[in-house]
């Protein structure tokens, strides 16, 4: 199944990450490990996204996140069109 993501939610996720990662380049292909987020910045980013999208990620979902694209898909699943 291929996904076409609405740009507005994807842009919001990337902006949220940029606020916490001290100028790192953030695009959909960026690995989360490349963002140099400390644990507090990561938790704050996830908390902000959870509040915005009304969705809490499970431990399994969190463990499966590798890229910004994965994070966009996890939080914006209600805006995904197939």
GUTI-412535 format. One record per atom (N, C-alpha, C): atom name; residue in one letter; residue number from 1; x, y, z; chain. Coordinates in pm, whole numbers, plus 50000, padded with zeros to 5 digits. Atoms other than C-alpha are relative to their C-alpha. Layout:
N
name/resn/resi/xx/yy/zz/chain
CA/A/NUM/X/Y/Z/A
...
This chain:
82
name/resn/resi/xx/yy/zz/chain
N/X/1/50084/49884/50000/A
CA/X/1/50000/50000/50000/A
C/X/1/50089/50123/50000/A
N/X/2/49923/49876/50000/A
CA/X/2/50141/50341/49914/A
C/X/2/49920/50109/50068/A
N/X/3/50064/49893/49926/A
CA/X/3/50068/50650/50115/A
C/X/3/50031/50134/49936/A
N/X/4/49983/49861/50038/A
CA/X/4/50016/51005/50003/A
C/X/4/49962/50081/50123/A
N/X/5/50026/49928/49877/A
CA/X/5/50047/51230/50305/A
C/X/5/49966/50144/49971/A
N/X/6/50037/49861/50007/A
CA/X/6/49880/51563/50341/A
C/X/6/50119/50082/50049/A
N/X/7/49881/49923/49966/A
CA/X/7/50162/51822/50347/A
C/X/7/49985/50078/50129/A
N/X/8/50013/49918/49880/A
CA/X/8/50017/52035/50627/A
C/X/8/50036/49923/50127/A
N/X/9/49958/50074/49880/A
CA/X/9/50039/51766/50901/A
C/X/9/50147/49960/49996/A
N/X/10/49859/50037/50010/A
CA/X/10/50378/51650/50772/A
C/X/10/50088/50120/50032/A
N/X/11/49926/49878/49973/A
CA/X/11/50502/52008/50782/A
C/X/11/49998/50032/50149/A
N/X/12/50009/49972/49857/A
CA/X/12/50378/52049/51139/A
C/X/12/50092/49906/50079/A
N/X/13/49913/50095/49932/A
CA/X/13/50561/51733/51252/A
C/X/13/50145/50043/49985/A
N/X/14/49862/49958/50023/A
CA/X/14/50884/51857/51094/A
C/X/14/50032/50129/50074/A
N/X/15/49978/49875/49926/A
CA/X/15/50844/52205/51246/A
C/X/15/50015/49972/50149/A
N/X/16/49992/50037/49860/A
CA/X/16/50789/52051/51588/A
C/X/16/50140/49944/50031/A
N/X/17/49867/50058/49979/A
CA/X/17/51111/51849/51555/A
C/X/17/50108/50106/49989/A
N/X/18/49900/49895/50018/A
CA/X/18/51306/52152/51429/A
C/X/18/50012/50088/50124/A
N/X/19/49997/49916/49880/A
CA/X/19/51210/52349/51741/A
C/X/19/50086/49939/50110/A
N/X/20/49930/50070/49892/A
CA/X/20/51383/52089/51955/A
C/X/20/50138/49947/49961/A
N/X/21/49876/50067/50041/A
CA/X/21/51689/51987/51750/A
C/X/21/50111/50094/49956/A
N/X/22/49886/49909/50021/A
CA/X/22/51917/52292/51735/A
C/X/22/50050/50008/49857/A
N/X/23/49960/49971/50137/A
CA/X/23/51919/52361/51364/A
C/X/23/50033/49884/49909/A
N/X/24/49976/50115/50087/A
CA/X/24/51951/52008/51228/A
C/X/24/49905/50005/49880/A
N/X/25/50085/50009/50118/A
CA/X/25/51817/51953/50878/A
C/X/25/49895/49892/50025/A
N/X/26/50110/50094/49977/A
CA/X/26/51477/51788/50903/A
C/X/26/49918/49990/49872/A
N/X/27/50092/50029/50109/A
CA/X/27/51301/51632/50608/A
C/X/27/49946/49859/50023/A
N/X/28/50066/50129/49978/A
CA/X/28/51095/51316/50567/A
C/X/28/50096/49883/50005/A
N/X/29/49906/50111/50006/A
CA/X/29/51398/51097/50498/A
C/X/29/50102/50002/50113/A
N/X/30/49903/49988/49892/A
CA/X/30/51598/51216/50800/A
C/X/30/49977/49892/50105/A
N/X/31/50007/50099/49892/A
CA/X/31/51676/50941/51050/A
C/X/31/49983/50076/50131/A
N/X/32/50020/49934/49871/A
CA/X/32/51553/51034/51397/A
C/X/32/50130/50007/50079/A
N/X/33/49872/50000/49929/A
CA/X/33/51897/50942/51531/A
C/X/33/50093/50113/49955/A
N/X/34/49919/49890/50053/A
CA/X/34/52049/51218/51313/A
C/X/34/49960/50136/50056/A
N/X/35/50050/49872/49951/A
CA/X/35/51847/51488/51488/A
C/X/35/50069/50046/50129/A
N/X/36/49928/49966/49877/A
CA/X/36/52066/51482/51800/A
C/X/36/49908/50053/50108/A
N/X/37/50093/49962/49894/A
CA/X/37/51765/51513/52026/A
C/X/37/50040/49930/50129/A
N/X/38/49978/50068/49873/A
CA/X/38/51838/51452/52390/A
C/X/38/49865/49944/50046/A
N/X/39/50122/50070/49959/A
CA/X/39/51582/51247/52582/A
C/X/39/49888/50098/50035/A
N/X/40/50103/49902/49965/A
CA/X/40/51399/51554/52716/A
C/X/40/49940/50064/49876/A
N/X/41/50051/49941/50125/A
CA/X/41/51373/51714/52370/A
C/X/41/49911/49902/49925/A
N/X/42/50081/50101/50067/A
CA/X/42/51241/51388/52226/A
C/X/42/49865/49985/50069/A
N/X/43/50126/50014/49925/A
CA/X/43/50981/51351/52502/A
C/X/43/49912/50123/49979/A
N/X/44/50079/49878/50022/A
CA/X/44/50873/51716/52462/A
C/X/44/49940/50002/49860/A
N/X/45/50052/50004/50138/A
CA/X/45/50838/51672/52085/A
C/X/45/49885/49902/49989/A
N/X/46/50106/50101/50006/A
CA/X/46/50635/51353/52124/A
C/X/46/49876/50046/50075/A
N/X/47/50113/49951/49921/A
CA/X/47/50417/51512/52394/A
C/X/47/49922/50106/49921/A
N/X/48/50066/49898/50082/A
CA/X/48/50345/51811/52169/A
C/X/48/49921/49937/49885/A
N/X/49/50069/50066/50111/A
CA/X/49/50256/51584/51877/A
C/X/49/49881/49919/50049/A
N/X/50/50112/50076/49944/A
CA/X/50/50041/51359/52095/A
C/X/50/49884/50092/50035/A
N/X/51/50106/49904/49966/A
CA/X/51/49848/51662/52221/A
C/X/51/49934/50056/49875/A
N/X/52/50054/49943/50123/A
CA/X/52/49807/51807/51872/A
C/X/52/49910/49902/49926/A
N/X/53/50073/50098/50080/A
CA/X/53/49688/51486/51708/A
C/X/53/49907/49911/50081/A
N/X/54/50089/50078/49916/A
CA/X/54/49507/51334/52006/A
C/X/54/50028/49851/49993/A
N/X/55/49963/50140/50014/A
CA/X/55/49699/51010/51969/A
C/X/55/50124/49974/50084/A
N/X/56/49884/50042/49923/A
CA/X/56/49936/50835/52208/A
C/X/56/50058/49877/49934/A
N/X/57/49935/50114/50064/A
CA/X/57/50189/50601/52054/A
C/X/57/50034/49895/50104/A
N/X/58/49965/50112/49912/A
CA/X/58/50239/50259/52208/A
C/X/58/50152/49983/50002/A
N/X/59/49856/50029/49995/A
CA/X/59/50583/50135/52310/A
C/X/59/50046/49932/49872/A
N/X/60/49963/50069/50124/A
CA/X/60/50584/49910/52003/A
C/X/60/50009/50099/49884/A
N/X/61/49995/49898/50106/A
CA/X/61/50503/50205/51775/A
C/X/61/50124/50087/50015/A
N/X/62/49881/49918/49975/A
CA/X/62/50775/50415/51938/A
C/X/62/50127/49927/49958/A
N/X/63/49881/50080/50033/A
CA/X/63/51028/50134/51895/A
C/X/63/50018/49983/49850/A
N/X/64/49992/50021/50145/A
CA/X/64/50946/50106/51524/A
C/X/64/50036/50127/49923/A
N/X/65/49971/49874/50067/A
CA/X/65/51018/50473/51447/A
C/X/65/50149/50010/49967/A
N/X/66/49861/49985/50041/A
CA/X/66/51336/50520/51246/A
C/X/66/50025/50133/49930/A
N/X/67/49984/49877/50077/A
CA/X/67/51277/50826/51026/A
C/X/67/49888/50098/50033/A
N/X/68/50104/49899/49984/A
CA/X/68/51078/51147/51028/A
C/X/68/49873/49953/49929/A
N/X/69/50115/50053/50074/A
CA/X/69/50852/50983/50768/A
C/X/69/49919/49902/50086/A
N/X/70/50068/50093/49911/A
CA/X/70/50772/50707/51018/A
C/X/70/49918/50075/50104/A
N/X/71/50069/49919/49901/A
CA/X/71/50676/50971/51274/A
C/X/71/49878/50069/49939/A
N/X/72/50113/49937/50070/A
CA/X/72/50457/51154/51022/A
C/X/72/49889/49899/49981/A
N/X/73/50102/50103/50022/A
CA/X/73/50276/50831/50934/A
C/X/73/49932/49961/50131/A
N/X/74/50055/50041/49871/A
CA/X/74/50231/50741/51302/A
C/X/74/49898/50101/50052/A
N/X/75/50090/49899/49945/A
CA/X/75/50070/51071/51397/A
C/X/75/49893/50046/49902/A
N/X/76/50093/49944/50099/A
CA/X/76/49895/51162/51074/A
C/X/76/49919/49893/49929/A
N/X/77/50070/50109/50066/A
CA/X/77/49728/50831/50999/A
C/X/77/49857/50037/49962/A
N/X/78/50137/49959/50034/A
CA/X/78/49387/51000/50999/A
C/X/78/49998/50089/49877/A
N/X/79/49994/49916/50121/A
CA/X/79/49507/51226/50714/A
C/X/79/50060/49928/49882/A
N/X/80/49941/50078/50110/A
CA/X/80/49659/50947/50506/A
C/X/80/49892/49955/49904/A
N/X/81/50092/50043/50105/A
CA/X/81/49489/50876/50179/A
C/X/81/50069/49890/49923/A
N/X/82/49937/50109/50077/A
CA/X/82/49546/50554/49988/A
C/X/82/49961/50010/49855/A
